[in-house]
Amino acid sequence: MTTGHRSASSIPLLGVEEEFLVVDADRGVVVPEAATVVDGARPALGVRVGGEITKFQVEIRTDPCRSVDDLRAQLVEGRAAVQAAARSAGLRVIASGSPVLGCAVPPPITEGPRQDRGTATFRGLHDELAICAVHVHVEEPDRDRAVLIGNHLRQHLPVFVALTANSPYWAERDTGYASWRTVTWGRWPVAGPPPFLRSARQYDDHVAMLLDAGALVDHGTIFWDLRLSINHPTLEVRVADVPLTAVESAALAALVRALAIVAGEAVDRGDEGPQPTAELMRLAYWRAARDGMGGHGVDVITGRLLPAATLAERLVALARPALDATGDREPVESWLGWLATNGDGATRQRAAAARRGRLTDVVDEIAARTAPARDDTGETAPAHAGDAHAVAARTPSNRPMYEESTTA
């Protein structure tokens, strides 16, 4: 491992998108009032807030950040702004990968010609789109290098699923899975891990083939769990459920960036990345979605069944030199330790339900964690983004790092 101290300018920029569900403040059921929340939060967030494919969903976005502290501050600010806008309208937003209460099938789809093309193309797949993820963008302007870095990150995608599992409920029942969102999303023709590719040209040729086959509406509907950004010089990891807290989203982003740095150094040594079989990747996804951090996962290289905690610890160990170089070791290791004690999001959702046997308590717990006055570490959460906008002003682009709305 050659990673050593890095100057600030050599640390890749980060950007994050988080999706939330809008619920009625009293009943906790999902309601199609996303536009109300977006309008209410726009004075505070501007282009950093927007709608999504369904009228149940709101999305916040960060500016490009070098510092994970700045990133976390923007996530805290964004969550607080959408929660305040929701409460002023008798609503709440919740950071859950799937709805807990209410009729979410089929969801009300946002109107527009692109959405209409999506409905015509994907049909019944739109019926279960009320699901929420977190997307992490890592700066990588060299598209060929980004593709090869992606080859290295593919093997880690199931572990990211386990670390962030936060969608145990669907249709007002416990599915038995930690990440039901992962299961529903896997039905799409262009979802899951991307294929092993050796160049940006091969990536583009593969996308063109999918377009010709009618599996895409446009380039924005490449829904792989890891993809090249269309509008920004980034590699985007989009496999994870939206975490309950901003602290967890920021820690995930730090881990993804560190692993991308490690992968980039391997690429520079001529290593194109491992090629786990499609069968093992599918198995590992399923086991991670079922068990989360509370059970076992599959090593996609050997096929061995290992405790999910062991797989996560190995991932952090691999990333540790880069985490030291970026100054992000403490928040990532603290997150892993915190998960070991408190469980993943699905575990915490179920614990809320177990107290009195009420799913309304689950919604209350999620809403409280989504935008609390104090975060899960006991530290006072930042009240605003501080100098995050100044950081963004020094980056190549002041636009949020996000693709066109993930509408099909």
VOVEXSE-181298 format. One line per 10 residues: for each residue x, y, z of C-alpha. Coordinates in steps of 0.05 Angstrom, whole numbers. Layout:
BEGIN
X,Y,Z | ...
% end
This chain:
BEGIN
0,0,0 | 30,67,-21 | -21,114,8 | 12,165,53 | -2,236,74 | -42,273,22 | -47,347,10 | -117,375,14 | -119,388,-61 | -102,315,-76
-160,287,-36 | -219,273,-82 | -281,315,-73 | -344,282,-46 | -418,294,-58 | -479,259,-28 | -553,254,-46 | -603,229,6 | -675,210,-8 | -731,213,44
-805,194,49 | -859,245,66 | -909,221,119 | -969,249,155 | -947,277,222 | -1003,244,261 | -1015,177,227 | -945,164,200 | -971,141,132 | -936,161,68
-971,219,33 | -960,250,-37 | -937,317,-10 | -865,320,-33 | -876,384,-72 | -901,419,-9 | -838,400,28 | -792,419,-30 | -825,487,-36 | -819,499,38
-746,480,41 | -723,515,-22 | -711,584,10 | -660,550,57 | -629,500,8 | -640,526,-62 | -620,475,-114 | -597,428,-59 | -669,402,-51 | -715,371,-102
-767,320,-118 | -760,249,-141 | -795,197,-184 | -855,191,-136 | -894,245,-100 | -876,210,-34 | -802,227,-40 | -757,287,-26 | -683,290,-42 | -628,333,-12
-559,342,-43 | -493,369,-19 | -445,414,-55 | -378,382,-72 | -338,377,-7 | -265,360,8 | -277,352,83 | -324,299,112 | -340,348,168 | -366,398,116
-404,342,82 | -436,321,147 | -454,393,163 | -490,401,97 | -528,336,107 | -550,358,177 | -570,426,149 | -609,394,92 | -645,345,136 | -664,400,186
-690,444,130 | -736,391,99 | -760,369,167 | -777,440,186 | -813,451,120 | -852,386,131 | -872,402,202 | -899,470,182 | -947,434,135 | -968,380,185
-920,330,155 | -854,295,171 | -797,266,130 | -766,199,149 | -699,169,130 | -721,98,114 | -706,56,53 | -779,35,49 | -847,60,75 | -869,33,143
-942,54,141 | -992,71,86 | -1010,48,16 | -946,55,-25 | -966,9,-83 | -972,37,-134 | -941,104,-115 | -963,169,-148 | -911,183,-202 | -887,253,-214
-916,280,-279 | -873,293,-340 | -856,264,-409 | -795,228,-383 | -835,195,-328 | -888,176,-380 | -834,142,-422 | -811,106,-360 | -880,80,-345 | -888,56,-416
-820,21,-413 | -818,-8,-343 | -893,-16,-329 | -906,-54,-264 | -835,-42,-239 | -858,29,-224 | -907,1,-173 | -853,-8,-120 | -812,55,-130 | -827,87,-62
-757,68,-38 | -701,113,-14 | -626,108,-23 | -563,148,-9 | -516,161,-68 | -442,177,-58 | -403,213,-112 | -326,210,-111 | -287,256,-157 | -251,220,-214
-243,261,-278 | -208,205,-317 | -266,162,-342 | -221,103,-361 | -191,104,-291 | -260,111,-261 | -284,48,-296 | -225,8,-269 | -234,36,-199 | -306,13,-205
-282,-57,-220 | -247,-57,-152 | -307,-28,-115 | -357,-78,-144 | -335,-132,-95 | -352,-86,-36 | -423,-70,-57 | -456,-125,-16 | -420,-102,47 | -446,-31,35
-516,-62,33 | -506,-95,100 | -475,-33,133 | -533,12,113 | -592,-37,116 | -652,5,136 | -715,-21,102 | -745,-80,140 | -818,-60,130 | -862,-61,69
-938,-58,63 | -943,-50,139 | -909,-116,154 | -840,-140,172 | -810,-172,109 | -758,-211,149 | -704,-174,109 | -658,-119,134 | -659,-85,66 | -722,-99,28
-706,-40,-18 | -647,-80,-45 | -693,-138,-62 | -745,-96,-98 | -692,-55,-135 | -659,-118,-160 | -718,-133,-206 | -699,-77,-254 | -663,-95,-319 | -606,-46,-306
-595,-51,-231 | -546,-86,-185 | -471,-86,-197 | -445,-64,-265 | -409,-113,-309 | -333,-119,-306 | -308,-68,-358 | -239,-47,-381 | -248,23,-409 | -295,81,-415
-307,63,-487 | -330,-7,-467 | -374,25,-414 | -405,71,-466 | -414,14,-516 | -450,-27,-463 | -497,32,-447 | -511,41,-522 | -529,-33,-527 | -578,-26,-469
-609,35,-502 | -616,-3,-568 | -649,-61,-531 | -701,-15,-500 | -677,-28,-428 | -666,46,-415 | -706,109,-424 | -643,150,-431 | -572,153,-403 | -600,177,-336
-634,110,-325 | -570,70,-318 | -589,47,-248 | -528,4,-234 | -506,7,-161 | -441,37,-185 | -437,81,-247 | -402,139,-281 | -437,205,-271 | -468,235,-333
-460,308,-314 | -401,308,-266 | -330,279,-264 | -349,229,-210 | -358,155,-196 | -425,144,-162 | -439,89,-111 | -514,83,-104 | -524,14,-72 | -543,35,0
-608,47,36 | -613,118,62 | -585,113,134 | -625,136,194 | -575,191,211 | -532,242,175 | -472,218,215 | -479,149,182 | -486,177,112 | -423,219,122
-385,159,149 | -407,117,90 | -383,171,42 | -315,174,77 | -308,98,72 | -327,97,-2 | -277,152,-18 | -221,116,20 | -235,51,-17 | -235,89,-83
-167,118,-66 | -140,49,-50 | -170,22,-114 | -140,79,-154 | -71,61,-130 | -82,-11,-150 | -105,12,-219 | -42,54,-226 | -1,-9,-212 | -36,-43,-271
-89,-82,-231 | -156,-82,-268 | -193,-110,-208 | -222,-177,-187 | -277,-213,-225 | -324,-247,-176 | -375,-291,-211 | -445,-264,-223 | -472,-322,-182 | -431,-304,-121
-448,-230,-128 | -522,-246,-131 | -517,-292,-70 | -478,-240,-31 | -529,-186,-47 | -586,-231,-24 | -552,-250,41 | -532,-178,57 | -603,-155,43 | -632,-210,87
-584,-206,146 | -556,-136,146 | -503,-128,200 | -539,-177,247 | -520,-241,211 | -473,-268,159 | -450,-248,90 | -415,-280,31 | -343,-267,12 | -352,-256,-63
-282,-280,-79 | -281,-346,-40 | -355,-359,-31 | -345,-369,45 | -400,-349,93 | -372,-301,145 | -402,-257,200 | -424,-190,169 | -383,-155,222 | -320,-192,199
-332,-171,126 | -342,-99,149 | -279,-99,191 | -239,-126,132 | -267,-70,89 | -246,-17,139 | -177,-49,146 | -167,-46,71 | -188,28,71 | -148,47,134
-85,75,99 | -129,120,57 | -172,139,117 | -109,160,153 | -87,201,92 | -154,237,89 | -162,245,164 | -226,204,165 | -206,142,204 | -240,162,269
-310,175,242 | -310,110,202 | -283,67,258 | -331,100,307 | -389,84,260 | -369,11,256 | -364,6,331 | -430,41,340 | -463,-8,292 | -435,-66,332
-468,-39,395 | -533,-11,368 | -546,-50,304 | -561,-28,233 | -621,15,216 | -666,-45,207 | -649,-70,277 | -664,-2,306 | -730,2,268 | -751,-66,295
-730,-47,366 | -777,13,362 | -834,-33,341 | -819,-84,396 | -827,-34,452 | -903,-30,446 | -918,-70,383 | -937,-7,344 | -911,12,275 | -928,84,290
-871,81,341 | -824,61,285 | -843,122,245 | -834,166,306 | -765,137,319 | -743,146,247 | -768,218,244 | -731,234,309 | -666,204,282 | -673,236,213
-664,307,238 | -650,308,313 | -624,365,355 | -568,317,376 | -538,262,333 | -530,189,351 | -459,199,378 | -484,246,432 | -449,305,400 | -487,368,385
-503,368,312 | -480,429,272 | -535,481,265 | -514,501,195 | -464,484,141 | -412,533,167 | -361,545,112 | -386,488,68 | -408,537,14 | -339,569,16
-309,501,5 | -356,488,-53 | -337,555,-84 | -265,531,-89 | -284,468,-126 | -287,460,-202 | -363,466,-201 | -412,499,-154 | -469,455,-179 | -493,399,-134
-463,331,-151 | -525,296,-174 | -555,266,-236 | -620,285,-266 | -675,260,-219 | -674,184,-218 | -739,180,-253 | -750,124,-302
% end
